[in-house]
Amino acid sequence: MLRYLVRGQIRLAYVPQVFVKMRVGGESNRSIRKILRKSTEDYRAIRGNGVGGMGTLMAKNFS
């Protein structure tokens, strides 16, 4: 989705409405090992699609 937004010349617009509510946590955040695995997969996807780097990963994880 990031690659599509970054490279697709798409205009974005802010919509002040909540469409989805998600709980914090989940299976991928249950242990340090799973968090590291998830972060490694995220980083490979970010770098492989040319949509960012370590800063993008940090923003994703701390948002």
PQR file with spaces between the fields and no chain letter, atoms N, CA, C, O and H, PARSE charges and radii, in Angstrom:
ATOM       1  N    MET     1       0.811   -1.178    0.000 -0.4000 1.5000
ATOM       2  CA   MET     1       0.000    0.000    0.000 -0.0000 2.0000
ATOM       3  C    MET     1       0.866    1.258    0.000  0.5500 1.7000
ATOM       4  O    MET     1       0.552    2.232   -0.684 -0.5500 1.4000
ATOM       5  N    LEU     2       1.960    1.234    0.771 -0.4000 1.5000
ATOM       6  CA   LEU     2       2.851    2.388    0.770 -0.0000 2.0000
ATOM       7  C    LEU     2       3.431    2.645   -0.608  0.5500 1.7000
ATOM       8  O    LEU     2       3.475    3.787   -1.066 -0.5500 1.4000
ATOM       9  H    LEU     2       2.215    0.443    1.327  0.4000 1.0000
ATOM      10  N    ARG     3       3.870    1.598   -1.262 -0.4000 1.5000
ATOM      11  CA   ARG     3       4.451    1.751   -2.600 -0.0000 2.0000
ATOM      12  C    ARG     3       3.416    2.359   -3.548  0.5500 1.7000
ATOM      13  O    ARG     3       3.746    3.241   -4.340 -0.5500 1.4000
ATOM      14  H    ARG     3       3.834    0.671   -0.890  0.4000 1.0000
ATOM      15  N    TYR     4       2.197    1.904   -3.473 -0.4000 1.5000
ATOM      16  CA   TYR     4       1.129    2.416   -4.317 -0.0000 2.0000
ATOM      17  C    TYR     4       0.902    3.904   -4.061  0.5500 1.7000
ATOM      18  O    TYR     4       0.736    4.683   -4.999 -0.5500 1.4000
ATOM      19  H    TYR     4       1.929    1.187   -2.829  0.4000 1.0000
ATOM      20  N    LEU     5       0.894    4.291   -2.790 -0.4000 1.5000
ATOM      21  CA   LEU     5       0.675    5.700   -2.448 -0.0000 2.0000
ATOM      22  C    LEU     5       1.857    6.577   -2.837  0.5500 1.7000
ATOM      23  O    LEU     5       1.671    7.685   -3.341 -0.5500 1.4000
ATOM      24  H    LEU     5       1.029    3.657   -2.028  0.4000 1.0000
ATOM      25  N    VAL     6       3.069    6.087   -2.606 -0.4000 1.5000
ATOM      26  CA   VAL     6       4.264    6.886   -2.881 -0.0000 2.0000
ATOM      27  C    VAL     6       4.516    7.023   -4.374  0.5500 1.7000
ATOM      28  O    VAL     6       4.826    8.114   -4.853 -0.5500 1.4000
ATOM      29  H    VAL     6       3.220    5.187   -2.196  0.4000 1.0000
ATOM      30  N    ARG     7       4.390    5.944   -5.103 -0.4000 1.5000
ATOM      31  CA   ARG     7       4.745    5.962   -6.524 -0.0000 2.0000
ATOM      32  C    ARG     7       3.561    6.150   -7.457  0.5500 1.7000
ATOM      33  O    ARG     7       3.755    6.346   -8.657 -0.5500 1.4000
ATOM      34  H    ARG     7       4.139    5.058   -4.714  0.4000 1.0000
ATOM      35  N    GLY     8       2.352    6.097   -6.945 -0.4000 1.5000
ATOM      36  CA   GLY     8       1.170    6.111   -7.792 -0.0000 2.0000
ATOM      37  C    GLY     8       0.614    7.478   -8.117  0.5500 1.7000
ATOM      38  O    GLY     8      -0.427    7.576   -8.766 -0.5500 1.4000
ATOM      39  H    GLY     8       2.194    5.938   -5.970  0.4000 1.0000
ATOM      40  N    GLN     9       1.288    8.554   -7.678 -0.4000 1.5000
ATOM      41  CA   GLN     9       0.807    9.908   -7.978 -0.0000 2.0000
ATOM      42  C    GLN     9      -0.635   10.086   -7.507  0.5500 1.7000
ATOM      43  O    GLN     9      -1.477   10.599   -8.243 -0.5500 1.4000
ATOM      44  H    GLN     9       2.134    8.474   -7.150  0.4000 1.0000
ATOM      45  N    ILE    10      -0.909    9.660   -6.284 -0.4000 1.5000
ATOM      46  CA   ILE    10      -2.259    9.710   -5.747 -0.0000 2.0000
ATOM      47  C    ILE    10      -2.389   10.891   -4.792  0.5500 1.7000
ATOM      48  O    ILE    10      -1.512   11.116   -3.957 -0.5500 1.4000
ATOM      49  H    ILE    10      -0.224    9.243   -5.686  0.4000 1.0000
ATOM      50  N    ARG    11      -3.454   11.629   -4.908 -0.4000 1.5000
ATOM      51  CA   ARG    11      -3.724   12.726   -3.984 -0.0000 2.0000
ATOM      52  C    ARG    11      -4.419   12.165   -2.757  0.5500 1.7000
ATOM      53  O    ARG    11      -5.347   11.364   -2.874 -0.5500 1.4000
ATOM      54  H    ARG    11      -4.167   11.447   -5.586  0.4000 1.0000
ATOM      55  N    LEU    12      -3.981   12.578   -1.600 -0.4000 1.5000
ATOM      56  CA   LEU    12      -4.580   12.129   -0.357 -0.0000 2.0000
ATOM      57  C    LEU    12      -5.429   13.246    0.225  0.5500 1.7000
ATOM      58  O    LEU    12      -5.193   14.425   -0.041 -0.5500 1.4000
ATOM      59  H    LEU    12      -3.228   13.229   -1.505  0.4000 1.0000
ATOM      60  N    ALA    13      -6.402   12.870    1.008 -0.4000 1.5000
ATOM      61  CA   ALA    13      -7.261   13.851    1.669 -0.0000 2.0000
ATOM      62  C    ALA    13      -7.535   13.377    3.092  0.5500 1.7000
ATOM      63  O    ALA    13      -7.695   12.181    3.335 -0.5500 1.4000
ATOM      64  H    ALA    13      -6.593   11.913    1.224  0.4000 1.0000
ATOM      65  N    TYR    14      -7.587   14.309    4.018 -0.4000 1.5000
ATOM      66  CA   TYR    14      -7.905   14.000    5.411 -0.0000 2.0000
ATOM      67  C    TYR    14      -9.412   13.872    5.565  0.5500 1.7000
ATOM      68  O    TYR    14     -10.163   14.743    5.126 -0.5500 1.4000
ATOM      69  H    TYR    14      -7.457   15.281    3.820  0.4000 1.0000
ATOM      70  N    VAL    15      -9.850   12.797    6.183 -0.4000 1.5000
ATOM      71  CA   VAL    15     -11.268   12.581    6.456 -0.0000 2.0000
ATOM      72  C    VAL    15     -11.413   12.499    7.979  0.5500 1.7000
ATOM      73  O    VAL    15     -10.925   11.544    8.584 -0.5500 1.4000
ATOM      74  H    VAL    15      -9.240   12.089    6.539  0.4000 1.0000
ATOM      75  N    PRO    16     -12.064   13.466    8.604 -0.5600 1.5000
ATOM      76  CA   PRO    16     -12.143   13.501   10.065  0.2800 2.0000
ATOM      77  C    PRO    16     -13.180   12.531   10.640  0.5500 1.7000
ATOM      78  O    PRO    16     -14.080   12.937   11.376 -0.5500 1.4000
ATOM      79  N    GLN    17     -13.044   11.263   10.300 -0.4000 1.5000
ATOM      80  CA   GLN    17     -13.992   10.257   10.764 -0.0000 2.0000
ATOM      81  C    GLN    17     -13.225    8.967   11.030  0.5500 1.7000
ATOM      82  O    GLN    17     -12.321    8.610   10.275 -0.5500 1.4000
ATOM      83  H    GLN    17     -12.313   10.934    9.703  0.4000 1.0000
ATOM      84  N    VAL    18     -13.584    8.273   12.095 -0.4000 1.5000
ATOM      85  CA   VAL    18     -12.954    6.995   12.425 -0.0000 2.0000
ATOM      86  C    VAL    18     -13.673    5.898   11.651  0.5500 1.7000
ATOM      87  O    VAL    18     -14.890    5.744   11.755 -0.5500 1.4000
ATOM      88  H    VAL    18     -14.319    8.562   12.709  0.4000 1.0000
ATOM      89  N    PHE    19     -12.903    5.134   10.871 -0.4000 1.5000
ATOM      90  CA   PHE    19     -13.477    4.025   10.100 -0.0000 2.0000
ATOM      91  C    PHE    19     -13.231    2.678   10.770  0.5500 1.7000
ATOM      92  O    PHE    19     -14.052    1.768   10.660 -0.5500 1.4000
ATOM      93  H    PHE    19     -11.915    5.259   10.786  0.4000 1.0000
ATOM      94  N    VAL    20     -12.100    2.549   11.465 -0.4000 1.5000
ATOM      95  CA   VAL    20     -11.733    1.287   12.098 -0.0000 2.0000
ATOM      96  C    VAL    20     -11.128    1.580   13.464  0.5500 1.7000
ATOM      97  O    VAL    20     -10.300    2.482   13.594 -0.5500 1.4000
ATOM      98  H    VAL    20     -11.432    3.288   11.555  0.4000 1.0000
ATOM      99  N    LYS    21     -11.532    0.829   14.478 -0.4000 1.5000
ATOM     100  CA   LYS    21     -10.914    0.909   15.797 -0.0000 2.0000
ATOM     101  C    LYS    21     -10.203   -0.408   16.054  0.5500 1.7000
ATOM     102  O    LYS    21     -10.805   -1.479   15.970 -0.5500 1.4000
ATOM     103  H    LYS    21     -12.204    0.097   14.372  0.4000 1.0000
ATOM     104  N    MET    22      -8.912   -0.321   16.370 -0.4000 1.5000
ATOM     105  CA   MET    22      -8.135   -1.524   16.631 -0.0000 2.0000
ATOM     106  C    MET    22      -7.585   -1.453   18.049  0.5500 1.7000
ATOM     107  O    MET    22      -7.241   -0.379   18.542 -0.5500 1.4000
ATOM     108  H    MET    22      -8.423    0.549   16.439  0.4000 1.0000
ATOM     109  N    ARG    23      -7.506   -2.590   18.685 -0.4000 1.5000
ATOM     110  CA   ARG    23      -6.932   -2.638   20.022 -0.0000 2.0000
ATOM     111  C    ARG    23      -5.419   -2.647   19.936  0.5500 1.7000
ATOM     112  O    ARG    23      -4.845   -3.134   18.962 -0.5500 1.4000
ATOM     113  H    ARG    23      -7.785   -3.463   18.285  0.4000 1.0000
ATOM     114  N    VAL    24      -4.779   -2.109   20.958 -0.4000 1.5000
ATOM     115  CA   VAL    24      -3.314   -2.140   21.042 -0.0000 2.0000
ATOM     116  C    VAL    24      -2.899   -3.555   21.397  0.5500 1.7000
ATOM     117  O    VAL    24      -3.580   -4.235   22.165 -0.5500 1.4000
ATOM     118  H    VAL    24      -5.246   -1.714   21.749  0.4000 1.0000
ATOM     119  N    GLY    25      -1.788   -3.996   20.841 -0.4000 1.5000
ATOM     120  CA   GLY    25      -1.282   -5.327   21.150 -0.0000 2.0000
ATOM     121  C    GLY    25      -1.494   -6.262   19.992  0.5500 1.7000
ATOM     122  O    GLY    25      -1.386   -5.873   18.829 -0.5500 1.4000
ATOM     123  H    GLY    25      -1.235   -3.443   20.217  0.4000 1.0000
ATOM     124  N    GLY    26      -1.793   -7.487   20.314 -0.4000 1.5000
ATOM     125  CA   GLY    26      -1.996   -8.488   19.279 -0.0000 2.0000
ATOM     126  C    GLY    26      -0.921   -9.554   19.355  0.5500 1.7000
ATOM     127  O    GLY    26       0.018   -9.456   20.145 -0.5500 1.4000
ATOM     128  H    GLY    26      -1.881   -7.804   21.259  0.4000 1.0000
ATOM     129  N    GLU    27      -1.065  -10.541   18.549 -0.4000 1.5000
ATOM     130  CA   GLU    27      -0.155  -11.690   18.582 -0.0000 2.0000
ATOM     131  C    GLU    27       1.285  -11.307   18.284  0.5500 1.7000
ATOM     132  O    GLU    27       2.205  -11.848   18.897 -0.5500 1.4000
ATOM     133  H    GLU    27      -1.827  -10.621   17.907  0.4000 1.0000
ATOM     134  N    SER    28       1.497  -10.379   17.349 -0.4000 1.5000
ATOM     135  CA   SER    28       2.870  -10.033   16.966 -0.0000 2.0000
ATOM     136  C    SER    28       3.579   -9.177   18.014  0.5500 1.7000
ATOM     137  O    SER    28       4.771   -8.905   17.867 -0.5500 1.4000
ATOM     138  H    SER    28       0.749   -9.940   16.851  0.4000 1.0000
ATOM     139  N    ASN    29       2.885   -8.746   19.062 -0.4000 1.5000
ATOM     140  CA   ASN    29       3.501   -7.937   20.114 -0.0000 2.0000
ATOM     141  C    ASN    29       3.549   -8.650   21.465  0.5500 1.7000
ATOM     142  O    ASN    29       3.714   -8.001   22.498 -0.5500 1.4000
ATOM     143  H    ASN    29       1.917   -8.967   19.181  0.4000 1.0000
ATOM     144  N    ARG    30       3.408   -9.957   21.469 -0.4000 1.5000
ATOM     145  CA   ARG    30       3.337  -10.696   22.733 -0.0000 2.0000
ATOM     146  C    ARG    30       4.699  -11.006   23.351  0.5500 1.7000
ATOM     147  O    ARG    30       4.766  -11.315   24.541 -0.5500 1.4000
ATOM     148  H    ARG    30       3.273  -10.484   20.630  0.4000 1.0000
ATOM     149  N    SER    31       5.756  -10.934   22.602 -0.4000 1.5000
ATOM     150  CA   SER    31       7.091  -11.199   23.148 -0.0000 2.0000
ATOM     151  C    SER    31       8.125  -10.393   22.373  0.5500 1.7000
ATOM     152  O    SER    31       7.870   -9.943   21.256 -0.5500 1.4000
ATOM     153  H    SER    31       5.701  -10.683   21.635  0.4000 1.0000
ATOM     154  N    ILE    32       9.288  -10.218   22.977 -0.4000 1.5000
ATOM     155  CA   ILE    32      10.382   -9.489   22.316 -0.0000 2.0000
ATOM     156  C    ILE    32      10.760  -10.190   21.017  0.5500 1.7000
ATOM     157  O    ILE    32      11.012   -9.530   20.009 -0.5500 1.4000
ATOM     158  H    ILE    32       9.495  -10.583   23.885  0.4000 1.0000
ATOM     159  N    ARG    33      10.802  -11.507   21.030 -0.4000 1.5000
ATOM     160  CA   ARG    33      11.157  -12.274   19.826 -0.0000 2.0000
ATOM     161  C    ARG    33      10.187  -11.996   18.677  0.5500 1.7000
ATOM     162  O    ARG    33      10.609  -11.818   17.534 -0.5500 1.4000
ATOM     163  H    ARG    33      10.598  -12.043   21.849  0.4000 1.0000
ATOM     164  N    LYS    34       8.893  -11.959   18.981 -0.4000 1.5000
ATOM     165  CA   LYS    34       7.893  -11.695   17.950 -0.0000 2.0000
ATOM     166  C    LYS    34       7.958  -10.249   17.466  0.5500 1.7000
ATOM     167  O    LYS    34       7.758   -9.980   16.281 -0.5500 1.4000
ATOM     168  H    LYS    34       8.551  -12.104   19.909  0.4000 1.0000
ATOM     169  N    ILE    35       8.238   -9.317   18.379 -0.4000 1.5000
ATOM     170  CA   ILE    35       8.375   -7.911   17.989 -0.0000 2.0000
ATOM     171  C    ILE    35       9.572   -7.747   17.053  0.5500 1.7000
ATOM     172  O    ILE    35       9.479   -7.040   16.050 -0.5500 1.4000
ATOM     173  H    ILE    35       8.400   -9.535   19.342  0.4000 1.0000
ATOM     174  N    LEU    36      10.683   -8.388   17.370 -0.4000 1.5000
ATOM     175  CA   LEU    36      11.875   -8.318   16.505 -0.0000 2.0000
ATOM     176  C    LEU    36      11.605   -8.943   15.141  0.5500 1.7000
ATOM     177  O    LEU    36      12.026   -8.411   14.114 -0.5500 1.4000
ATOM     178  H    LEU    36      10.759   -8.962   18.185  0.4000 1.0000
ATOM     179  N    ARG    37      10.902  -10.073   15.135 -0.4000 1.5000
ATOM     180  CA   ARG    37      10.573  -10.732   13.864 -0.0000 2.0000
ATOM     181  C    ARG    37       9.685   -9.833   13.002  0.5500 1.7000
ATOM     182  O    ARG    37       9.919   -9.681   11.803 -0.5500 1.4000
ATOM     183  H    ARG    37      10.561  -10.506   15.969  0.4000 1.0000
ATOM     184  N    LYS    38       8.668   -9.243   13.626 -0.4000 1.5000
ATOM     185  CA   LYS    38       7.750   -8.340   12.914 -0.0000 2.0000
ATOM     186  C    LYS    38       8.507   -7.128   12.371  0.5500 1.7000
ATOM     187  O    LYS    38       8.293   -6.717   11.230 -0.5500 1.4000
ATOM     188  H    LYS    38       8.478   -9.367   14.600  0.4000 1.0000
ATOM     189  N    SER    39       9.386   -6.562   13.185 -0.4000 1.5000
ATOM     190  CA   SER    39      10.149   -5.385   12.760 -0.0000 2.0000
ATOM     191  C    SER    39      11.085   -5.720   11.610  0.5500 1.7000
ATOM     192  O    SER    39      11.263   -4.911   10.699 -0.5500 1.4000
ATOM     193  H    SER    39       9.560   -6.895   14.112  0.4000 1.0000
ATOM     194  N    THR    40      11.684   -6.901   11.644 -0.4000 1.5000
ATOM     195  CA   THR    40      12.560   -7.337   10.549 -0.0000 2.0000
ATOM     196  C    THR    40      11.768   -7.469    9.255  0.5500 1.7000
ATOM     197  O    THR    40      12.219   -7.018    8.202 -0.5500 1.4000
ATOM     198  H    THR    40      11.540   -7.558   12.384  0.4000 1.0000
ATOM     199  N    GLU    41      10.601   -8.079    9.326 -0.4000 1.5000
ATOM     200  CA   GLU    41       9.751   -8.231    8.137 -0.0000 2.0000
ATOM     201  C    GLU    41       9.289   -6.866    7.620  0.5500 1.7000
ATOM     202  O    GLU    41       9.280   -6.625    6.413 -0.5500 1.4000
ATOM     203  H    GLU    41      10.235   -8.445   10.181  0.4000 1.0000
ATOM     204  N    ASP    42       8.907   -5.980    8.537 -0.4000 1.5000
ATOM     205  CA   ASP    42       8.479   -4.633    8.140 -0.0000 2.0000
ATOM     206  C    ASP    42       9.612   -3.890    7.445  0.5500 1.7000
ATOM     207  O    ASP    42       9.404   -3.256    6.411 -0.5500 1.4000
ATOM     208  H    ASP    42       8.914   -6.177    9.518  0.4000 1.0000
ATOM     209  N    TYR    43      10.816   -3.972    8.019 -0.4000 1.5000
ATOM     210  CA   TYR    43      11.963   -3.260    7.456 -0.0000 2.0000
ATOM     211  C    TYR    43      12.291   -3.770    6.049  0.5500 1.7000
ATOM     212  O    TYR    43      12.571   -2.979    5.149 -0.5500 1.4000
ATOM     213  H    TYR    43      10.984   -4.487    8.859  0.4000 1.0000
ATOM     214  N    ARG    44      12.254   -5.085    5.866 -0.4000 1.5000
ATOM     215  CA   ARG    44      12.501   -5.653    4.524 -0.0000 2.0000
ATOM     216  C    ARG    44      11.473   -5.146    3.521  0.5500 1.7000
ATOM     217  O    ARG    44      11.823   -4.815    2.388 -0.5500 1.4000
ATOM     218  H    ARG    44      12.026   -5.727    6.598  0.4000 1.0000
ATOM     219  N    ALA    45      10.215   -5.083    3.925 -0.4000 1.5000
ATOM     220  CA   ALA    45       9.153   -4.604    3.026 -0.0000 2.0000
ATOM     221  C    ALA    45       9.342   -3.128    2.701  0.5500 1.7000
ATOM     222  O    ALA    45       9.179   -2.715    1.552 -0.5500 1.4000
ATOM     223  H    ALA    45       9.930   -5.351    4.845  0.4000 1.0000
ATOM     224  N    ILE    46       9.686   -2.332    3.712 -0.4000 1.5000
ATOM     225  CA   ILE    46       9.889   -0.897    3.504 -0.0000 2.0000
ATOM     226  C    ILE    46      11.048   -0.656    2.554  0.5500 1.7000
ATOM     227  O    ILE    46      10.921    0.110    1.599 -0.5500 1.4000
ATOM     228  H    ILE    46       9.818   -2.667    4.645  0.4000 1.0000
ATOM     229  N    ARG    47      12.169   -1.301    2.807 -0.4000 1.5000
ATOM     230  CA   ARG    47      13.361   -1.119    1.962 -0.0000 2.0000
ATOM     231  C    ARG    47      13.156   -1.738    0.576  0.5500 1.7000
ATOM     232  O    ARG    47      13.558   -1.154   -0.431 -0.5500 1.4000
ATOM     233  H    ARG    47      12.272   -1.923    3.583  0.4000 1.0000
ATOM     234  N    GLY    48      12.541   -2.903    0.526 -0.4000 1.5000
ATOM     235  CA   GLY    48      12.335   -3.594   -0.746 -0.0000 2.0000
ATOM     236  C    GLY    48      11.429   -2.840   -1.694  0.5500 1.7000
ATOM     237  O    GLY    48      11.553   -2.965   -2.913 -0.5500 1.4000
ATOM     238  H    GLY    48      12.215   -3.378    1.344  0.4000 1.0000
ATOM     239  N    ASN    49      10.516   -2.057   -1.139 -0.4000 1.5000
ATOM     240  CA   ASN    49       9.598   -1.290   -1.966 -0.0000 2.0000
ATOM     241  C    ASN    49      10.029    0.154   -2.139  0.5500 1.7000
ATOM     242  O    ASN    49       9.345    0.941   -2.793 -0.5500 1.4000
ATOM     243  H    ASN    49      10.415   -1.955   -0.149  0.4000 1.0000
ATOM     244  N    GLY    50      11.170    0.501   -1.549 -0.4000 1.5000
ATOM     245  CA   GLY    50      11.717    1.838   -1.727 -0.0000 2.0000
ATOM     246  C    GLY    50      10.843    2.949   -1.170  0.5500 1.7000
ATOM     247  O    GLY    50      10.742    4.020   -1.768 -0.5500 1.4000
ATOM     248  H    GLY    50      11.726   -0.138   -1.018  0.4000 1.0000
ATOM     249  N    VAL    51      10.209    2.702   -0.025 -0.4000 1.5000
ATOM     250  CA   VAL    51       9.324    3.717    0.551 -0.0000 2.0000
ATOM     251  C    VAL    51       9.817    4.234    1.897  0.5500 1.7000
ATOM     252  O    VAL    51       9.028    4.779    2.669 -0.5500 1.4000
ATOM     253  H    VAL    51      10.291    1.832    0.461  0.4000 1.0000
ATOM     254  N    GLY    52      11.091    4.077    2.190 -0.4000 1.5000
ATOM     255  CA   GLY    52      11.617    4.603    3.443 -0.0000 2.0000
ATOM     256  C    GLY    52      12.776    3.781    3.944  0.5500 1.7000
ATOM     257  O    GLY    52      13.378    3.000    3.207 -0.5500 1.4000
ATOM     258  H    GLY    52      11.731    3.635    1.562  0.4000 1.0000
ATOM     259  N    GLY    53      13.074    3.968    5.206 -0.4000 1.5000
ATOM     260  CA   GLY    53      14.184    3.277    5.836 -0.0000 2.0000
ATOM     261  C    GLY    53      13.906    3.113    7.318  0.5500 1.7000
ATOM     262  O    GLY    53      12.770    2.876    7.731 -0.5500 1.4000
ATOM     263  H    GLY    53      12.585    4.602    5.805  0.4000 1.0000
ATOM     264  N    MET    54      14.963    3.242    8.113 -0.4000 1.5000
ATOM     265  CA   MET    54      14.846    3.039    9.552 -0.0000 2.0000
ATOM     266  C    MET    54      13.892    4.057   10.188  0.5500 1.7000
ATOM     267  O    MET    54      13.154    3.712   11.112 -0.5500 1.4000
ATOM     268  H    MET    54      15.885    3.434    7.777  0.4000 1.0000
ATOM     269  N    GLY    55      13.897    5.291    9.711 -0.4000 1.5000
ATOM     270  CA   GLY    55      12.976    6.303   10.246 -0.0000 2.0000
ATOM     271  C    GLY    55      11.520    5.920   10.037  0.5500 1.7000
ATOM     272  O    GLY    55      10.684    6.131   10.915 -0.5500 1.4000
ATOM     273  H    GLY    55      14.496    5.571    8.961  0.4000 1.0000
ATOM     274  N    THR    56      11.219    5.359    8.877 -0.4000 1.5000
ATOM     275  CA   THR    56       9.854    4.913    8.578 -0.0000 2.0000
ATOM     276  C    THR    56       9.452    3.789    9.520  0.5500 1.7000
ATOM     277  O    THR    56       8.332    3.763   10.029 -0.5500 1.4000
ATOM     278  H    THR    56      11.898    5.187    8.164  0.4000 1.0000
ATOM     279  N    LEU    57      10.378    2.860    9.746 -0.4000 1.5000
ATOM     280  CA   LEU    57      10.102    1.744   10.654 -0.0000 2.0000
ATOM     281  C    LEU    57       9.865    2.257   12.070  0.5500 1.7000
ATOM     282  O    LEU    57       8.943    1.801   12.747 -0.5500 1.4000
ATOM     283  H    LEU    57      11.288    2.882    9.332  0.4000 1.0000
ATOM     284  N    MET    58      10.684    3.195   12.520 -0.4000 1.5000
ATOM     285  CA   MET    58      10.527    3.733   13.872 -0.0000 2.0000
ATOM     286  C    MET    58       9.183    4.464   13.995  0.5500 1.7000
ATOM     287  O    MET    58       8.482    4.308   14.995 -0.5500 1.4000
ATOM     288  H    MET    58      11.433    3.565   11.971  0.4000 1.0000
ATOM     289  N    ALA    59       8.832    5.250   12.993 -0.4000 1.5000
ATOM     290  CA   ALA    59       7.544    5.956   13.024 -0.0000 2.0000
ATOM     291  C    ALA    59       6.382    4.973   13.080  0.5500 1.7000
ATOM     292  O    ALA    59       5.404    5.197   13.793 -0.5500 1.4000
ATOM     293  H    ALA    59       9.402    5.377   12.181  0.4000 1.0000
ATOM     294  N    LYS    60       6.493    3.886   12.327 -0.4000 1.5000
ATOM     295  CA   LYS    60       5.439    2.870   12.318 -0.0000 2.0000
ATOM     296  C    LYS    60       5.310    2.224   13.692  0.5500 1.7000
ATOM     297  O    LYS    60       4.202    2.052   14.200 -0.5500 1.4000
ATOM     298  H    LYS    60       7.287    3.704   11.747  0.4000 1.0000
ATOM     299  N    ASN    61       6.447    1.865   14.294 -0.4000 1.5000
ATOM     300  CA   ASN    61       6.414    1.147   15.566 -0.0000 2.0000
ATOM     301  C    ASN    61       5.992    2.024   16.739  0.5500 1.7000
ATOM     302  O    ASN    61       5.422    1.520   17.706 -0.5500 1.4000
ATOM     303  H    ASN    61       7.347    2.004   13.882  0.4000 1.0000
ATOM     304  N    PHE    62       6.260    3.319   16.672 -0.4000 1.5000
ATOM     305  CA   PHE    62       5.916    4.188   17.794 -0.0000 2.0000
ATOM     306  C    PHE    62       4.633    4.977   17.594  0.5500 1.7000
ATOM     307  O    PHE    62       4.256    5.779   18.448 -0.5500 1.4000
ATOM     308  H    PHE    62       6.723    3.728   15.886  0.4000 1.0000
ATOM     309  N    SER    63       3.959    4.754   16.468 -0.4000 1.5000
ATOM     310  CA   SER    63       2.701    5.491   16.247 -0.0000 2.0000
ATOM     311  C    SER    63       1.549    4.869   17.018  0.5500 1.7000
ATOM     312  O    SER    63       0.422    5.360   16.947 -0.5500 1.4000
ATOM     313  H    SER    63       4.265    4.102   15.774  0.4000 1.0000
